[in-house]
Every structure is written in structure tokens, then in C-alpha cells.
Amino acid sequence: MATSSVSKGCFVFKPSSKKKKKTLSLEDHFTNSSDDGETATRRFNICQELWDMTKSETGMLQDELNKKILDSLLEFIKRSASSFQSKVNDWASVMRASEIPTAALVLGVNVPDHDMTFQSLSELLQQSVTPFVVSVQAKECAALKHLMQKVLERLMGVDVTMDDDEEDGGQHIAPTHHKRVHCSLSSLCDWYHSVSKKYAGTSPGKKRTSTAKDMPSNPPIVVIFKDLEAFSPRVLQDFIVICSRYVQKLPLMFIFGIATSPSTIQHMLPHSVSSLLCIELFQSLSCTQHLATVIDKLVLNPQFPFKLTGKVLQVLVSIFLYHDFSVRNFIKGFQLALVEHFHSQPLSVLCCSKKEALAHIQTLGHEDVERVRQLPSFMRYVETQEPQKQVELLTKDQCVKEVCQSLLKALRKYHKNYYPILRCLHTLTSSLPKYPLGKQIRELHISCLERNVWETEEYDTAMQLLKLLAKDELVAILQKCVVILSSSESKKMKAAHGQLQSYLAKFDQLDNLSAEELMQDAVSPEKELHKKTDLYQLQKTLLEMKETRRTKKKTPFEVLRNQILEFVDSLVRVHLVPPESKPLNEVCYYGSSGVLRRHLNATPRTSIQTALSNPYCYLQHEGLKTDSSAVSNAAPDICIVYKLHLECGRLINLFDWLEAYSTVVSAAEGKDPDSTDYGKVDELKHARFIQAVSELEFLGFVKATKQKADHVARLTWGGC
């Protein structure tokens, strides 16, 4: 729209009749990249249901695991608040000379998970103890004035001004309609005493809310330091000293979030400052235990239809163990695998509940049936059938659908039997010396997913060690296995449960037999040696003893123990076969470990070099398609500068570099190579070049050098 007028004026244009571009939803992004729209929508809905189930299960698990430590923290804060309540005017005597109640919360090195814990803690405190809860981080509190400002603003909900003579030389600029207060704890005292009156019993003419009824009349002020190690020690010390002077007027409490060790407090605070704190230590659950519960809930759950192959699970566990120890990131990786599976595998429409899967099979089209026929596991299944059956499976779609129903039922029965036997085997072997099959159940699970576990040397070692267990140890482990099998609804597991109980009953009979044998006066060959005898009888007795030791009979306990171990071995060989041997396992199992590793365990330098040397890979612009050694004049400035710097040695002359850059840019502008202005450096090109070089220096490709004033040093070699 344009106007032509010789005078200045204000022109009004009616809005265009064209509809605004519709923002794509998650479902649109999921379905637009798929050829089959209806099936893609169904897959998206199933994926969304499993995603929501994952979030709810892990959220409930997080609350359950944190419940113990959060309850302890709440009890500590309530106890400290009640002490202030009982003797408001004698707070110093109660808290021993102006000590501030402080909870040292050791959360571990899994820093990404800390936010969830602090969020739950803040919500619980605000619901049951005090509405005055504020959280601060080190990155926003570089100086004492910033820390004071953040605490006051988040508590009071107003803008806080700074002194004019402070280092930054100004005030906190705020809209004129907002209330502003001075940045000091005296302002906080005045505000607190005016606000806390509504909690001191029932106010005249007003009723207290249900939340306020449960809170004390003078609720404490809780300041949470999320990352104590990252705070400046000087800032922290000054803040504690200032707060200690107001502790008789304000019921202040601190919570220190510690990632490493409680000794951090001693390293950061001198004794003169730490003596102002009344510190109580709280230890959270270790991240490895948290991961074990998450894997038990998501991965080792036969009711959850989505499964991970051994390689994918190994990638997620390796990232957890060698990078961040973050259970939250492990769950995100699991969810990414879930989305990738439903996005890339059209037959994942059958990865749902049994009833829905059997119904979806009947709605499969011809293309979906062909996809079933092309599955490697289904092809192996067809090869095992009779010739007549093979022809029907390859030519009749309805026959494939009927077979798929029976195969999916068999796959679900396999999962119902697999996990109880896996847990039993882990129970038997997790306490053995040197843990031949792994200390954690995830290690055993990965081994069973990748190979026949009974063919490994570690399995043979475990079975040999089990034969060395004492009777009491073996019985205790078998009783745990009985409990595991009793919780299964599978018929085969119920039969195994009954068989195992019968073996345990025989152990009780062994005790009775051994007691009866002790009552007998049977004379052993060793006792014969103590009797008076001649040389012939002595020789005969020694020969009998030698023969007995050579052909020693097994005791009733050894016979029964071997029978039980053989029974367990038979269960392992039947039910712990790898899932790859089961037809249609591709429907439920996600196995693209390379894709998952590329998304979760990125290599920044490789990505940056790829983007600089081949910008088409990311920008997808046709004008950027060139050979790997050529320099595209349509590329961004930083890409041109990067390509030119690859042609230089250790030291790069900035003037020569600028001349080469100007020549390439002139070609992009379409100038005549024979003209005098071609390749000439003007102010705009100079500024663009300086910016591109600065960006390369920021990325770590070049740096300034003192050897030559007009040169820079190259820091990397080679390129993508």
C-alpha cells in the first residue's frame, strides 16, 4: 500500500481482506510431514496420551521421592517459626544470640533437577507455613545491592530504589504508577509488621482464608539460595551479617541449596559469619536411586506399551552417568525417543493398549499391510511357516491382519513374563561378589535385550557363585522371588510361583530331616578311627574313607539347591530371550540410537564448522549450493570470512583478509570486474568485515597476537 502526495499527512488504510497465516499446532507439525494423514493423526493422539502418562507418572514419582526430605524441611521451619511465636520479644535468647535458622539442603551434582525440588518446596511452604518465600540465584546477584533488591522486590511486590551514590550511579527506573521503596531491611521490617497483622488472629470485619488459618500469626520469611556454590562469598557474608542485625525484628530463615558437600559453607563463610547461623543438614535422595525408580516405573513396566532397545537405553544411561546425572534430562530423552518412534514408524499406531491395538489392526490399509510384510521380524516369521501359509501371508491382507492379532497378543504375553523373571534373576545375582550380571537391574536388562544372557560367561559365573550360597541366604533370596512372582497375573508366572513355593517347603522338611539325623547314633568312619583296632582294620577303614571322599554323595540340601537353580535357569532360557526374536517387535521398540545420540549428545564445534563451511545445510537457500572448497558470494559475511581464513597459515594479515573479503562481496553485489570500484573497500564493507572477524574471535577461531600488530593468530586447523 502506498500513497502519492506533495504534503505531509496521516493516511488510514483499511485492513487487508486476506486471512492471517494460521499458526501450526503440534498436531499439524506431526501430521504434515507424514504421507498418511488419518493414521498420522491417530499416531499423534496415542503419542500424546503416552506423553501425558509419562509426565504424570514421573511427577508423582518426584513428589513421592521428595516427600521425606520436604516434610523434614517443613518440620524444621515450623519448629523455628513456633519458637519465634512463643517469645517474640525474646527471639535472641531462643535462637542463641541472633542466630538465623538455616537449612543446608544437599541435593547432589544433578543441577538440572534442582529447580523441580525448589519449586515443590516453595509451593509447600506457601501452602502450609508462610506466604513469604523468595528464591534467588547467583547469576542475578552479582553484588550485595542486587541481592537485597531481588529479595525485597519479590517479597514486597514493589519496585525498590537504590541509593544515588552507589556504584552504578543511578536508581532503579520504574513506571510512575508503581509504588517504590528504599532498598534496606528497615523498609522490609516496616512492610512486614504491617502485612503480618492479618495473620495475627481474625481481622475485624474480615475472615481469614483457609490457607491463612493454618499459618502462624507471624509467618517467617524464607530466603532460598538455589546455587550456594555460585554465589560470591563476599556478597553472601555481607548479606548474612546485615540480616543477623534484624533477626530480633524479622523471623528470617535461610535455605542453602548445595550441590557438592556441606563443607562448602565452611569454605565460603568464615567462623565469624557462620556462627551467626543455626545450621541443620538435610540430605536428599541420590540421583542414581531416583533413576532406578524412574526406570522401574517407565522402562520395566509391562503395562507401558512403548519400549526401548538395549542400545537406546545404553545411550540414555551413558549421558546420565558421564554428563549431568540429571534424571530430568533422562526423562526428556525418553520422551524424545517416544516422539521419534511415533513420528518415524507408521506402524506405531499399534503401540497402544491391547484393546485399541486389536481394533486398529482391522483398519489397516493395503500400504500399512505392506509395511508389516517388510518388517524384518515378520519376514523371519514368514520363513518359518509352511509353504501354503507363506503364500497366504504374502498375498492376502486379511490373513496378515489375523496373524498380526495373534502376534501382538504373544508379544504382550512375552512382556508379562519377561519382567518378573528379570527381577527374579536380578534379585538372585545382585548380591553376588563382583556383581557378574551387574549391580543395577538396568545393566541386566540391557544385557538381556542385546543377547541371550545364558550364553555369556558372566551368567555362568553367577550360577557357580549361587551354588556357594548358604542355606539361609538362598532361602531369603528365594522368598523375595516368590513375592515378585506373586504380583504377576500371567498363568505361567503363577505356575512358577507355585513351583518355587514347593521348593521352599522342601527346605523346611530338610530342617526336620537334619534334626532326626542328629538323634541317630550312626557311627561314621572317622569315629571308627578312635576305637581300638588292629592294622588290618585300620587299613580297611582308611580305604573306605578314601573311596567315600572320591565318590562323595551329595547332601539333600545340595540336591535341592541344584534343582532350584536348574528351574531358575529353565525360566531364564524360556522367558528372557531378546525381543528382536519376537515378531512385530518393531511396533513397540525404538532402536535409532544414532538419532537420539545426535540430538542429545551434540558436538558444538562440528555443528559450528558445518554451518560456517556449508551454510546451505541450515539455511536451505539454493544460492548457497557450492563445492566444499568454493566460497559462495551469497553466503553470510561470517561464512565468507571463515572460508577465506582456511586458506591462511598460522598468522593472518588483516589487510589481505579484508581485500579478499571485499572482492567476494563485490561479486555478490553484481559489480563489473573490470570497473575501478570492483573490490574497493568502503566503510560499510569495512564495518561488516570487522563484525565478522569479531564473531570468529568470539567463537574461538582466531585471536589477537602481539607478534605483529596487523595480524591475528589462527586457533583451529581443518574444516568440514
C-alpha positions in Angstrom: 0.0 0.0 0.0 1.4 3.4 -1.0 0.2 7.0 -1.5 1.4 9.9 -3.6 1.1 13.3 -2.0 3.0 16.5 -2.1 2.2 17.3 1.5 2.7 15.6 4.8 -0.4 13.9 6.2 -1.9 11.0 8.0 -3.3 8.2 5.9 -5.7 5.5 7.1 -5.6 2.1 5.4 -8.3 -0.5 5.9 -7.0 -3.9 7.0 -6.4 -6.4 4.2 -9.1 -8.9 3.5 -6.6 -11.6 3.3 -6.7 -14.0 6.3 -3.8 -14.1 8.6 -1.5 -17.0 8.4 -2.7 -19.7 10.8 -0.2 -20.8 13.4 0.5 -24.5 13.1 -0.2 -26.7 16.2 1.8 -29.6 17.4 -0.5 -32.0 15.6 -0.1 -30.1 12.3 3.7 -30.3 12.6 3.4 -34.0 13.3 0.9 -34.8 10.5 2.2 -32.5 7.8 5.5 -34.4 7.4 3.6 -37.8 7.0 2.1 -39.2 3.9 -0.9 -40.8 5.6 -2.9 -38.1 7.3 -5.5 -40.2 9.2 -3.0 -42.7 10.5 -0.7 -39.8 11.5 -3.4 -38.2 13.5 -4.1 -41.4 15.3 -0.4 -41.9 16.0 -0.2 -38.3 17.3 -3.1 -38.9 19.7 -1.5 -42.1 21.0 1.8 -40.4 21.4 0.1 -37.5 23.3 -1.6 -40.0 25.7 1.7 -41.8 26.4 3.5 -38.4 26.8 0.9 -37.2 29.3 1.1 -40.6 31.1 4.9 -40.2 31.3 4.7 -36.7 32.8 2.1 -37.6 35.3 3.9 -40.8 36.4 7.3 -39.1 36.8 5.7 -36.1 38.5 4.0 -38.3 41.1 7.3 -40.2 41.5 9.2 -37.0 42.0 6.8 -35.9 44.7 6.9 -39.3 46.4 10.7 -39.4 46.5 11.0 -35.8 47.8 8.3 -36.2 50.3 10.5 -37.3 53.1 13.1 -34.5 52.8 10.4 -31.9 52.2 8.5 -33.0 55.2 11.7 -32.7 57.3 12.3 -29.2 56.0 8.7 -28.2 56.7 9.1 -29.5 60.3 12.3 -27.6 60.8 10.8 -24.3 59.5 7.6 -24.8 61.5 9.7 -25.5 64.6 11.8 -22.4 64.1 8.7 -20.3 63.4 6.9 -21.6 66.6 10.0 -20.6 68.6 9.7 -17.1 67.3 5.9 -17.2 68.0 6.3 -18.3 71.6 8.6 -15.5 72.6 8.5 -12.7 70.0 10.3 -10.3 72.3 12.9 -12.8 73.3 13.9 -14.1 69.9 17.7 -13.7 70.6 17.6 -15.9 73.7 15.6 -18.5 71.9 17.8 -18.7 68.9 21.1 -18.3 70.8 22.5 -14.8 70.2 20.9 -13.7 67.0 21.4 -16.9 65.0 19.4 -17.3 61.8 17.8 -20.8 61.3 19.4 -22.2 58.2 18.7 -25.4 56.4 21.7 -26.8 54.4 19.9 -28.8 51.7 22.4 -31.2 49.9 20.9 -32.0 46.6 23.8 -33.5 44.6 25.5 -32.6 41.4 22.4 -33.2 39.2 21.9 -29.4 39.0 19.1 -29.5 36.3 16.9 -31.4 38.7 17.2 -28.8 41.5 14.6 -26.5 40.0 11.9 -29.1 40.4 12.8 -29.7 44.1 12.9 -26.0 44.9 9.6 -25.4 43.1 7.9 -28.2 45.1 9.5 -26.8 48.3 8.3 -23.2 47.6 4.7 -24.4 46.9 4.6 -26.5 50.1 5.9 -23.6 52.2 3.4 -21.1 50.7 0.6 -23.6 51.3 1.2 -24.6 54.9 3.9 -22.3 56.6 4.3 -18.9 55.1 3.5 -16.8 52.1 6.8 -15.0 52.3 9.1 -17.3 50.3 11.7 -15.9 47.9 14.2 -17.7 45.7 17.4 -16.2 44.4 20.2 -17.3 42.1 23.8 -16.3 41.8 23.6 -15.1 38.2 21.2 -12.3 39.3 23.0 -11.3 42.5 26.5 -10.3 41.4 26.6 -7.6 44.1 25.1 -7.1 47.5 22.8 -4.3 46.3 21.4 -6.7 43.6 20.8 -9.4 46.2 19.0 -7.0 48.5 17.0 -5.6 45.7 15.8 -9.1 44.4 14.8 -10.2 47.9 12.8 -7.1 48.7 11.1 -6.9 45.3 10.0 -10.5 45.3 8.8 -10.3 48.9 7.1 -6.9 48.8 5.9 -6.9 45.2 7.1 -3.3 44.6 9.9 -1.6 42.8 13.0 -1.0 45.1 15.2 2.1 44.6 18.9 2.2 45.1 21.0 5.0 46.6 22.2 7.7 44.3 25.8 7.4 45.4 26.0 3.7 44.6 28.4 2.3 42.1 26.0 2.2 39.1 25.3 5.9 39.8 21.5 5.7 39.3 18.2 4.5 40.5 16.0 1.6 39.6 13.8 3.0 36.9 10.1 2.1 37.4 6.8 3.3 36.0 5.4 6.2 37.9 2.2 4.4 38.8 4.2 1.7 40.7 5.0 2.1 44.4 8.7 2.4 45.2 10.5 1.8 48.5 14.1 2.3 49.6 16.4 -0.7 49.4 17.0 -1.6 53.1 16.0 -4.1 55.6 14.4 -1.4 57.7 11.9 -0.9 54.9 11.3 -4.7 54.9 10.7 -4.5 58.7 8.1 -1.8 58.3 6.4 -3.7 55.5 6.4 -7.0 57.3 4.9 -5.6 60.5 2.1 -4.0 58.6 1.4 -7.1 56.4 1.7 -9.7 59.1 -1.2 -8.2 61.2 -3.7 -10.0 59.1 -2.2 -13.3 60.2 -2.4 -12.4 63.9 -5.8 -13.9 64.5 -9.1 -12.9 62.8 -9.0 -9.3 61.5 -12.0 -7.1 62.3 -14.6 -7.4 59.6 -12.6 -9.9 57.6 -12.4 -13.6 57.6 -9.1 -15.4 57.2 -8.7 -17.7 54.3 -8.3 -21.5 54.7 -4.6 -21.2 53.9 -4.1 -18.4 56.4 -5.8 -20.3 59.2 -3.1 -22.9 59.2 -0.3 -20.3 59.2 1.2 -18.8 62.3 0.3 -15.2 63.3 3.9 -14.1 62.4 4.9 -16.2 59.4 8.6 -16.5 58.8 10.5 -15.0 55.8 12.3 -17.8 54.0 15.1 -16.9 51.5 16.2 -19.8 49.3 19.7 -19.7 47.8 19.3 -22.1 44.9 23.0 -22.5 44.0 25.1 -21.6 47.0 28.5 -22.5 45.4 28.0 -20.0 42.6 27.4 -17.0 45.0 30.2 -14.6 45.7 31.5 -15.3 49.2 31.8 -11.6 49.9 28.2 -10.9 48.9 26.9 -13.8 50.9 28.9 -12.8 54.0 27.7 -9.2 54.0 24.1 -10.2 53.5 24.2 -12.6 56.4 25.8 -10.0 58.7 23.1 -7.4 57.8 20.3 -9.9 58.3 21.6 -11.0 61.7 21.1 -7.4 63.0 17.4 -7.6 62.2 16.7 -11.2 63.3 15.0 -9.9 66.5 12.5 -8.0 64.4 12.2 -10.3 61.4 11.8 -14.1 61.6 14.3 -14.7 58.8 15.2 -18.2 57.7 17.7 -19.4 55.0 17.7 -22.5 52.8 21.1 -23.2 51.1 20.9 -25.3 48.0 24.2 -27.2 48.0 25.3 -29.4 45.0 28.7 -30.7 46.3 29.3 -31.0 50.0 28.2 -29.3 53.3 31.8 -28.3 53.8 31.2 -25.6 51.1 29.6 -23.5 53.9 32.9 -23.6 55.8 35.0 -22.7 52.8 32.7 -19.8 51.8 31.9 -18.3 55.2 34.5 -17.5 58.0 33.7 -18.6 61.5 32.6 -15.0 62.5 29.8 -15.3 59.8 28.9 -18.9 60.1 28.5 -18.5 63.8 25.5 -16.3 63.0 23.7 -19.2 61.5 21.9 -22.1 63.2 22.6 -24.8 60.5 20.8 -28.1 60.2 21.8 -30.5 57.5 19.3 -32.2 55.1 20.4 -34.9 52.6 18.2 -35.6 49.5 17.9 -39.0 47.8 20.8 -39.8 45.5 20.2 -39.3 41.8 21.1 -42.9 41.0 18.4 -44.1 43.3 16.0 -41.7 41.7 17.0 -43.0 38.2 16.4 -46.6 39.3 12.8 -45.8 40.4 12.2 -43.9 37.1 13.5 -46.8 35.0 11.4 -49.2 37.2 8.3 -47.1 36.5 8.8 -46.4 32.8 11.1 -48.9 31.2 10.4 -52.1 33.3 6.7 -51.7 33.2 4.8 -54.3 31.1 1.7 -52.1 31.1 3.6 -49.3 29.3 3.4 -50.2 25.6 6.4 -48.1 24.4 9.8 -49.9 24.8 13.5 -49.0 24.2 16.1 -51.3 22.7 19.3 -52.0 24.5 21.4 -49.5 22.5 19.0 -46.7 23.0 18.7 -47.3 26.7 22.5 -47.5 26.9 22.8 -44.1 25.3 20.4 -42.5 27.8 22.1 -44.1 30.8 25.6 -43.1 29.4 24.5 -39.5 29.1 23.2 -39.7 32.7 26.4 -41.2 34.1 29.0 -39.3 32.2 27.5 -35.9 31.7 25.0 -34.4 34.1 23.4 -37.1 36.5 20.1 -35.4 35.7 17.0 -37.6 35.9 15.1 -34.8 34.4 17.2 -34.9 31.3 16.9 -38.7 31.2 13.1 -38.3 31.2 13.4 -35.7 28.4 15.5 -38.2 26.4 12.9 -40.9 27.0 10.2 -38.5 25.7 12.3 -37.6 22.7 12.6 -41.3 21.8 8.8 -41.6 22.2 8.1 -38.8 19.8 10.7 -40.0 17.3 9.3 -43.5 17.3 5.7 -42.4 16.6 6.9 -39.9 14.0 9.2 -42.2 12.1 7.4 -45.6 12.4 3.9 -45.7 10.7 3.1 -49.0 12.4 3.5 -47.4 15.8 -0.3 -46.9 15.6 -0.4 -50.4 17.1 1.8 -49.3 20.1 -1.1 -48.8 22.5 -3.4 -50.8 24.8 -4.3 -54.3 23.8 -7.9 -53.5 23.0 -7.1 -50.4 20.9 -4.3 -52.3 19.0 -6.5 -55.2 18.0 -9.1 -52.7 16.8 -6.5 -50.7 14.8 -5.3 -53.8 13.1 -8.6 -54.2 11.3 -8.5 -50.7 10.0 -5.0 -51.1 8.4 -4.9 -50.2 4.7 -3.0 -52.1 2.0 0.0 -49.8 2.4 0.2 -50.5 6.1 -0.1 -54.2 5.5 2.8 -54.0 3.1 4.8 -52.2 5.7 4.0 -55.1 8.1 5.3 -57.6 5.4 8.5 -55.6 5.1 9.3 -55.7 8.8 12.5 -57.9 9.4 10.9 -59.8 12.3 7.7 -60.5 10.3 9.8 -61.7 7.3 11.7 -64.1 9.6 8.3 -65.3 10.9 7.0 -66.0 7.4 10.1 -68.0 6.6 9.4 -70.4 9.4 5.9 -71.2 8.2 4.7 -73.9 5.8 4.7 -73.0 2.0 0.9 -72.8 1.9 0.8 -70.4 4.8 3.7 -68.3 3.3 1.7 -67.7 0.1 -1.4 -66.6 2.1 0.7 -64.2 4.2 2.3 -62.7 1.1 -0.9 -62.3 -1.0 -3.9 -61.9 1.4 -4.2 -58.8 3.5 -6.8 -60.3 5.8 -4.6 -63.2 6.6 -1.9 -60.8 7.6 -4.3 -58.9 9.9 -5.4 -62.1 11.6 -1.8 -63.2 12.2 -0.9 -59.8 13.5 -3.6 -60.0 16.1 -2.2 -63.3 17.4 1.4 -62.0 17.2 0.6 -58.9 19.2 -1.1 -61.0 21.9 2.0 -63.2 22.0 4.2 -60.1 22.3 2.2 -58.8 25.3 2.4 -62.2 27.0 6.2 -62.1 26.4 6.4 -58.8 28.2 4.2 -60.1 31.1 6.6 -63.0 31.6 9.8 -61.2 30.8 9.9 -58.6 33.6 9.1 -60.8 36.6 11.8 -63.3 35.6 14.2 -60.4 35.0 13.5 -59.1 38.5 14.0 -62.6 40.0 17.3 -63.1 38.2 18.4 -59.6 39.4 17.4 -60.5 43.0 19.4 -63.7 42.8 22.6 -62.1 41.4 22.7 -58.5 42.6 24.3 -59.5 45.9 27.0 -61.8 44.5 30.7 -60.8 44.8 31.9 -58.5 42.0 28.3 -58.4 40.6 28.8 -60.6 37.5 25.5 -59.6 36.0 25.5 -56.0 37.3 24.6 -54.3 40.5 21.7 -52.4 39.0 18.7 -54.0 37.2 19.2 -51.7 34.2 22.6 -53.4 33.5 21.0 -56.8 33.5 18.1 -55.5 31.4 20.4 -54.1 28.7 22.3 -57.5 28.6 19.1 -59.4 28.1 17.9 -57.0 25.4 21.1 -57.4 23.3 21.9 -61.1 23.6 21.0 -64.5 25.1 22.2 -63.8 28.6 22.5 -67.5 29.5 25.2 -67.8 26.8 27.5 -65.3 28.4 30.5 -66.0 30.7 29.1 -63.7 33.3 25.9 -65.8 33.6 27.9 -69.0 34.1 30.0 -67.2 36.8 26.8 -66.1 38.6 25.4 -69.6 38.6 28.6 -71.0 40.0 28.5 -68.4 42.8 24.9 -69.2 43.6 25.9 -72.8 44.3 28.2 -71.5 47.1 25.4 -69.7 49.0 24.5 -70.9 52.4 21.1 -72.2 53.0 19.8 -69.2 54.9 21.0 -66.8 52.2 19.5 -68.8 49.4 16.1 -69.2 51.2 15.9 -65.4 51.9 16.6 -64.6 48.2 14.0 -67.2 47.0 11.4 -65.8 49.3 11.9 -62.4 47.6 11.4 -64.1 44.2 8.2 -65.7 45.5 6.9 -62.2 46.3 7.9 -60.9 42.8 6.1 -63.8 41.0 3.0 -63.5 43.2 2.3 -60.0 41.9 2.2 -61.2 38.3 -1.1 -62.0 36.6 0.4 -64.3 34.0 -0.6 -68.0 34.2 3.0 -69.1 33.6 4.2 -66.9 36.4 1.6 -68.3 38.7 2.7 -71.8 37.9 6.4 -70.8 38.5 5.3 -69.2 41.8 3.7 -72.4 42.9 6.7 -74.5 41.9 9.0 -72.1 43.8 6.8 -72.3 46.9 7.0 -76.1 46.8 10.8 -75.9 46.8 10.8 -73.6 49.8 8.5 -76.1 51.6 11.1 -78.8 50.9 13.7 -76.7 52.6 11.6 -76.7 55.8 11.5 -80.5 55.5 15.3 -80.6 55.3 15.5 -79.0 58.7 13.4 -81.7 60.2 15.5 -84.4 58.5 18.7 -82.9 59.7 17.3 -82.9 63.3 16.3 -86.5 63.1 19.7 -87.5 61.7 21.4 -85.8 64.7 19.4 -88.1 67.1 20.7 -91.2 65.4 23.8 -92.9 66.8 25.2 -93.7 63.4 29.0 -94.2 63.6 31.0 -92.5 60.9 34.3 -93.9 59.5 36.1 -91.0 61.3 34.7 -92.2 64.7 36.0 -95.8 63.9 39.5 -94.5 63.9 39.2 -93.6 67.6 38.3 -97.2 68.5 40.9 -99.8 69.3 41.7 -101.8 66.2 44.4 -103.8 64.5 46.4 -102.9 61.5 44.1 -104.7 59.0 41.0 -103.0 60.2 42.8 -99.6 60.2 43.8 -100.1 56.5 40.3 -101.2 55.6 38.8 -98.1 57.3 41.2 -95.8 55.5 40.4 -97.3 52.1 36.7 -96.9 52.8 37.2 -93.3 53.7 39.2 -92.6 50.6 36.6 -94.3 48.4 33.8 -92.3 50.1 35.6 -89.0 49.5 36.2 -89.9 45.9 32.5 -90.8 45.3 31.0 -88.4 47.8 27.3 -88.4 47.7 25.5 -85.0 47.6 23.7 -83.9 50.6 19.9 -83.4 50.4 20.5 -79.6 50.6 22.9 -79.7 47.6 20.4 -81.8 45.6 17.6 -79.4 46.3 19.7 -76.4 45.6 20.7 -77.7 42.2 17.1 -78.5 41.4 16.1 -74.9 42.2 18.9 -73.4 40.2 18.1 -75.6 37.2 14.5 -74.5 37.5 15.5 -70.8 37.5 17.8 -71.5 34.6 15.0 -73.0 32.6 12.8 -69.9 33.3 15.6 -67.7 32.1 16.1 -69.6 28.9 12.4 -69.5 28.1 11.4 -66.0 29.1 14.5 -63.8 28.8 15.1 -64.2 25.1 15.9 -60.9 23.3 12.8 -59.0 22.0 14.4 -58.9 18.5 13.4 -62.6 18.1 9.8 -61.8 18.6 7.7 -60.9 15.5 6.4 -57.3 15.3 8.8 -56.1 17.9 9.5 -53.0 15.7 5.9 -51.8 16.6 6.8 -51.2 20.2 10.6 -50.9 20.3 12.5 -47.8 19.3 16.1 -48.6 18.2 17.5 -45.5 16.4 20.3 -44.9 18.9 22.3 -42.7 16.4 19.4 -40.3 16.0 19.0 -40.0 19.8 22.7 -39.5 20.4 22.9 -36.8 17.7 20.0 -34.9 19.4 21.0 -35.3 23.0 24.8 -35.5 22.9 25.6 -32.8 20.4 29.1 -31.7 19.2 29.0 -27.9 19.1 32.3 -27.5 17.3 31.3 -29.8 14.5 27.9 -28.1 14.1 29.5 -24.6 14.0 32.1 -25.6 11.5 29.4 -27.3 9.3 27.3 -24.1 9.5 30.2 -21.9 8.6 31.6 -24.0 5.8 28.3 -25.1 4.3 25.5 -22.7 5.3 23.1 -24.4 3.0 22.9 -27.2 5.5 21.0 -24.9 7.8 19.6 -22.1 5.7 18.4 -24.3 2.8 18.9 -21.5 0.3 19.5 -22.6 -3.3 22.0 -19.8 -3.9 24.3 -21.2 -1.2 24.9 -24.5 -3.0 28.6 -24.6 -3.9 31.6 -27.0 -3.8 33.2 -27.6 -0.4 36.3 -25.7 -1.5 34.5 -22.7 -3.2 33.4 -19.5 -1.5 29.8 -18.5 -2.2 29.4 -14.8 -2.5 25.8 -15.1 -1.4 26.8 -16.6 2.0 26.6 -14.6 5.2 29.7 -12.4 6.0 30.9 -14.7 8.8 30.8 -17.7 6.4 32.8 -15.8 3.7 35.4 -14.7 6.3 35.6 -18.2 7.7 36.2 -19.8 4.3 38.9 -17.2 3.5 40.7 -17.8 6.8 41.0 -21.5 6.0 43.4 -20.6 3.1 45.8 -18.8 5.5 48.6 -20.0 7.7 49.2 -19.6 11.4 49.2 -15.8 11.2 46.6 -13.9 9.1 47.2 -10.5 7.7 44.1 -8.5 8.4 44.6 -6.2 5.4 45.0 -9.1 2.9 42.0 -10.8 4.6 39.9 -7.6 4.1 40.9 -7.3 0.5 39.9 -10.8 -0.3 36.6 -10.4 1.6 35.9 -7.2 -0.4 36.5 -8.9 -3.7 34.0 -11.7 -2.8 31.4 -9.2 -1.6 31.8 -7.1 -4.8 31.0 -10.1 -6.8 27.8 -10.6 -4.8 26.8 -7.1 -5.5 27.0 -7.7 -9.2 29.7 -5.2 -10.0 31.7 -5.3 -13.2 35.1 -7.0 -12.5 36.8 -4.6 -14.9 35.5 -1.4 -13.1 37.7 0.6 -10.8 35.3 0.2 -7.9 35.4 -3.6 -8.0 36.9 -4.9 -4.8 37.3 -1.5 -3.3 36.9 -1.3 0.4 34.4 1.2 1.7 33.2 2.0 5.2 30.2 -0.4 5.0 32.3 -3.3 3.9 35.0 -2.5 6.5 32.4 -2.5 9.3 30.9 -5.8 8.1 34.3 -7.3 8.0 35.2 -6.2 11.5 31.9 -7.6 12.8 32.5 -11.0 11.1 36.1 -11.2 12.5 34.8 -10.3 16.0 32.3 -13.1 15.7 35.0 -15.6 14.7 37.1 -14.4 17.6 34.2 -14.9 20.0 33.7 -18.5 18.6 37.4 -19.2 19.2 38.7 -19.5 15.6 41.2 -16.5 15.8 42.7 -14.3 18.4 44.8 -11.2 18.6 48.6 -11.6 18.7 51.4 -9.4 19.9 53.9 -10.7 17.3 52.5 -8.4 14.6 50.1 -5.5 15.1 48.1 -6.0 11.9 47.8 -9.8 12.2 45.6 -12.3 14.1 46.6 -15.9 15.1 44.6 -18.8 13.8 43.5 -21.2 16.5 41.9 -24.1 14.6 43.0 -26.3 11.7 40.9 -28.0 9.0 37.3 -27.6 8.4 34.1 -29.6 7.5 
